[in-house]
Structures are given as C-alpha cells and as structure tokens.
C-alpha cells in the first residue's frame, strides 16, 4: 500500500470528519447524491449540523427528519419532478422534529458562494436578485456598486463547508477522482471545503486516472479520505453505473407525509442496518438489476505519446 | 370523440407553448409541461432547437420522458454537459438563452412570480420550493414564457413573495434596474393566452381557448383584466401534435 492510501470506511469517515455543529455539504445535482454518507451521519446521531446543498432533495429530507440539522442553506426545496419535501416542510412549518433555521439563495447564488469559497474571494458578483424579495429575507445577499461605473451588482459571500462528501464514478486510493455526467457543483464544493471525502463506485489504479487526465475533476491534493461504496448514491444515480430510482422518489412522497411513517422508514432502512452493504442486500438484486442502464460508450481518444 | 380522446388542459398548454417557441434556437427548459412543450417543438417544427437545462446540459436529446431536470437521459446524447457554474455564467449570464419557460404558484399582472411561500415568509402557511435557478433565469434570459393553469389562486392582485421578477412595477422598470433580459412576453394558460404588448407591460388577454369568454377568464384573475381590442381563438391541437405527445413524449399520460 502506498503512503498516500486514503481508503477508509464510511463509518470511520463520519466518525473522524463530521462533528456536532459542523457545516456539511453533500452536493450532486440529481446525480451523485451520496445517501450512504447521509445514512451513516443519521446512524451516528450527529446533531446541530448546518447542511448546505442547492437542492436538499430526499437526502436532506431524511437527515432533517432524523433531527441531525439545526440549519439548512439551500436554493430549491423540492422532490424533483414529484412535489414537496414533506419532512423539511414539517420542520419549517411546524418545528417537527425540531426547529430548522433556513438561509435561502437561488441556484446561481449557491454556485457563486462555493466559487468564492474555493477561490478565496471576499464575494462573488452575479446578475440576479434585482427586484426579487430574496435579499429582503436574507441579509447575506447584498448589492455593491461596480467600481467601473456599471451600476449595482448583486453579491454573495464565500461558503467554506467544514466537510464535503463528493460521490463520483472512480478514484485512485489517493483521491484523484474521475467524474462524468452532470458535474453539478462537485468540483466547486470540493475546492471550497476544508475537508473532502471522496466516495466512489470503483477504486482504480493511478494509471487509469493518468490515461485520461481531462476527466480528473478533483485532484487527490485536496482529498482527505476515500471511501469505496458501490451504489452509495441510491436512490440517486451514477451516470453509466445505475439509473435514478424514480419509483423510490415517488414512494418517498407517500412515506414521508407524516413523521411517524418517516421514522418507521428510518428505523427499517438506516438505524437497523450496520452499513451500506446491508442496505444493498436488503434492497435486493432485483432492484439493482432494474436500475442497470444499457451501454452507450464514448469513442476512445488519443492523448498521444510524447517522448 | 370519447373521453379518452378529449384534449386535456395540459395538452392545450403544451401545444400552444410549442407553437409559440417556433423560431427560437436556445430554450431553457423545466420539467413537466414545459419539457414536453419543448420536446414537441423539437420533434415537429423546430428540429434545430437546442434544449438547455439548469443541471448543466446543452443540446439535450432525451430518449425518454425525464422525470427530473437531472435525468441521466438528458446527458446521454447531449451536445455538451457542463458544470452549473459554466451553465449559469457562460450560457445564461453570457446571453445565449433566447427564451426560458417558467411557472409558479402565483403570478401578478406584471408577470412577477412567486415560488417561495404562501403566507408570511417567517411563518409560512405553505412552504414552496423557492427560486432554484428561476430568479437569475427571469433576469437574464432574453425572453420569458410562462406556462400556468389559470385560476384565481394563482393569478393574484398581490404576490405573497416575489421570487423572480417579471416586469416588476411595469413600464420600463426592468431596463432602469439594469436587467439584461426583456422579461415576460407570453403567459400560456388552459383558458387563454396573454402578452405584455403595451407600454405598461401589463398582462393582456389576446387569445381565448374554445368555450371560454372574457368573463370566464376574468373570473379566474384577481385584478381587472386588460383585454386586447381584437381577441383571437387559441387554435386546438392538431392530430399530429397530439400523436407526438401521447405516443412519444408522455405515453403513460403522467402530465395529461
């Protein structure tokens, strides 16, 4: 094993890098949403987290129902293509299971916050928010005069999460990570975060990474730990590996409608299971087979051999 | 026609939106009804239309009906897949989007949209999804089309919250505020079609769906409605358009 081997288990990663009260970002726009990390955080009963994510999705709906979060920083609060996130609505509208503070942006605002965090800028300027009521309810969205006389421009402050879990197709043991498909904000959140945990479907040799360097979204340089967790994004998806489990997203709409059925789901699928392998076994081969996509391969390209 | 062949309100809106999209090269697409409208346009009169999704996809050619705007079918076979930073900075803010389709829980006479809360923001009666990309899309896309079912609950005199600006206070407010896009141009509903083609930039009824009257539309709008001098009829879907929707784009009838 190389000295740079950062492989650890999800249990170790959450024990080591997620502390109560810390700011956690688990991104992935519809794709690459690392439910494996969320379930381990719930299992370890972390508390008072500040959760950041453009689209809280089912992952934060589950975490907030489990009571791990004190605050949510976000830009779109929906079950994509289905409807509401009932658990988060319960927290916001009825303080169940506990009150939840919110800090709300638009998508571009959240992207800009990660960019400013990653590039260590004092703020990120963007053409948004003019005329909107969002700045009135979020004091961190402000306007500054352009120093070049072009009028006012909206700005958002940097966001530097304490820790992020970034799911991807494959990485080597030191965390050099290949990702393809919807890139979302995976690169920006990784560079913005103080600690970076990479979670992948496959661990590959460093040679595999070096044969296709344009596909390396995240360098091992900024990675603290690597977790090998196949199907770790279910019911979200990983391009070319498995499809989104849309049936699950539709069913969650029913299961999550009240706190007791939600807690029953969490008991059965999170607390009662030791790890992701047990989750996959419980999910069953039939489901995984159903989510298997056919092949659609890119043509090989030639980087050329020089010297 | 038996009941199963009846044209649904969604189908009427999908076809009307698809026809209005003619001539646009780049369209910013949302899921559901707007998505079907854009794909209908691409499969009928505008095969060269580029579908752009905020998930980072440019030139999507979905092989199945995507449930979400992040569906993997949007990636496979697309012209380009980029980060959301690139999508918002280079494509949207860079001025490359001809038209975007938006909707919301509430709209007012100037085409301003609420997708955030019903009731007070700090103690909402109903917490809605929020902006997503809508706020910056409404500001930066060259033109905005809205697709919404017409109802008094949605077409309100005053928004509970302004998430995404339309013509703001009307007139030339957008230009004065320095917004790059031209703002809302059409509102496509199941009962009629509206434009903002007047100096005040106020929503104006220009087409009526079959069976509707100015009175029936006014009854579903929460302010005294402006009506064009000459009202046209919203032409119903053709057999060919219905066939594409029902057999190719939404065979399960999820959005009927």
Contacts between the chains, C-beta under 8 A, distances in Angstrom:
chain1	res1	chain2	res2	distance
A	29	B	55	5.3
A	29	B	56	7.2
A	29	B	70	5.3
A	29	B	84	6.4
A	30	B	55	6.2
A	30	B	68	5.3
A	30	B	69	7.1
A	30	B	70	2.2
A	30	B	71	7.2
A	31	B	70	5.8
A	31	B	72	6.9
A	54	B	84	7.7
A	55	B	132	7.5
A	74	B	130	7.2
A	75	B	130	6.3
A	75	B	131	6.0
A	75	B	132	6.2
A	75	B	133	8.0
A	76	B	129	5.3
A	76	B	130	5.5
A	76	B	131	6.9
A	76	B	132	3.7
A	76	B	133	7.9
A	77	B	127	6.9
A	77	B	128	7.7
A	77	B	129	4.8
A	77	B	130	5.2
A	78	B	129	3.9
A	78	B	132	7.8
A	80	B	31	7.2
A	80	B	67	7.5
A	80	B	68	3.7
A	80	B	69	6.9
A	80	B	70	6.5
A	81	B	31	5.1
A	81	B	32	7.3
A	81	B	66	7.6
A	81	B	67	3.9
A	81	B	68	3.9
A	81	B	69	7.7
A	82	B	67	7.5
A	84	B	129	7.9
A	88	B	127	7.7
A	89	B	127	5.0
A	92	B	124	6.9
A	92	B	127	4.9
A	93	B	124	6.3
A	93	B	125	7.9
A	93	B	126	7.7
A	93	B	127	5.8
A	104	B	116	7.8
A	104	B	130	5.8
A	104	B	131	7.7
A	105	B	131	7.4
A	106	B	130	7.9
A	106	B	131	3.9
A	106	B	132	7.0
A	106	B	133	6.4
A	106	B	134	7.2
A	106	B	135	4.2
A	106	B	136	5.7
A	107	B	54	6.3
A	107	B	84	6.7
A	107	B	88	6.9
A	107	B	131	7.1
A	107	B	132	5.5
A	107	B	133	4.1
A	107	B	136	7.3
A	108	B	88	4.3
A	108	B	92	7.7
A	108	B	93	7.8
A	108	B	133	6.4
A	108	B	135	7.8
A	108	B	136	4.4
A	109	B	136	8.0
A	111	B	84	5.2
A	111	B	85	5.1
A	111	B	88	5.9
A	115	B	85	6.0
A	126	B	88	7.7
A	126	B	93	7.2
A	126	B	136	6.9
A	127	B	93	5.4
A	127	B	136	6.7
A	127	B	139	5.9
A	127	B	140	5.8
A	127	B	179	7.8
A	127	B	180	6.4
A	128	B	135	5.3
A	128	B	136	3.9
A	128	B	139	5.9
A	128	B	140	7.9
A	129	B	135	6.3
A	130	B	139	6.0
A	130	B	165	6.5
A	130	B	177	4.9
A	130	B	178	6.9
A	130	B	179	5.8
A	131	B	112	7.6
A	131	B	139	7.7
A	131	B	162	6.9
A	131	B	165	3.2
A	131	B	168	4.5
A	131	B	173	7.5
A	131	B	174	7.8
A	131	B	177	5.9
A	131	B	179	7.4
A	132	B	131	7.6
A	132	B	135	5.2
A	132	B	162	5.8
A	132	B	163	6.2
A	132	B	164	6.5
A	132	B	165	5.8
A	133	B	116	7.5
A	133	B	121	7.7
A	133	B	161	5.1
A	133	B	162	4.5
A	133	B	163	7.0
A	134	B	116	7.9
A	134	B	131	6.6
A	134	B	135	6.5
A	134	B	163	7.0
A	137	B	121	5.1
A	137	B	122	7.9
A	151	B	178	5.0
A	152	B	178	7.4
A	180	B	81	8.0
A	181	B	72	6.8
A	181	B	75	5.2
A	181	B	81	6.9
A	182	B	55	5.2
A	182	B	56	5.6
A	182	B	57	7.4
A	182	B	70	5.6
A	182	B	75	6.2
A	182	B	81	6.7
A	183	B	56	5.8
A	183	B	81	6.9
A	183	B	82	6.8
A	183	B	83	4.3
A	183	B	84	7.3
A	184	B	55	7.4
A	184	B	56	6.9
A	184	B	83	7.2
A	184	B	84	5.8
A	185	B	83	7.0
A	185	B	84	5.5
A	185	B	85	7.0
A	187	B	83	6.3
A	188	B	83	7.3
A	188	B	85	6.0
A	237	B	72	5.8
A	239	B	72	5.5
A	239	B	75	5.8
A	239	B	76	8.0
A	243	B	72	6.3
A	244	B	67	7.4
A	244	B	68	7.3
A	244	B	70	7.9
A	244	B	71	6.7
A	244	B	72	6.7
A	246	B	67	4.8
A	249	B	67	7.3
A	249	B	68	7.9
A	293	B	72	7.1
A	296	B	76	5.2
A	296	B	77	7.6
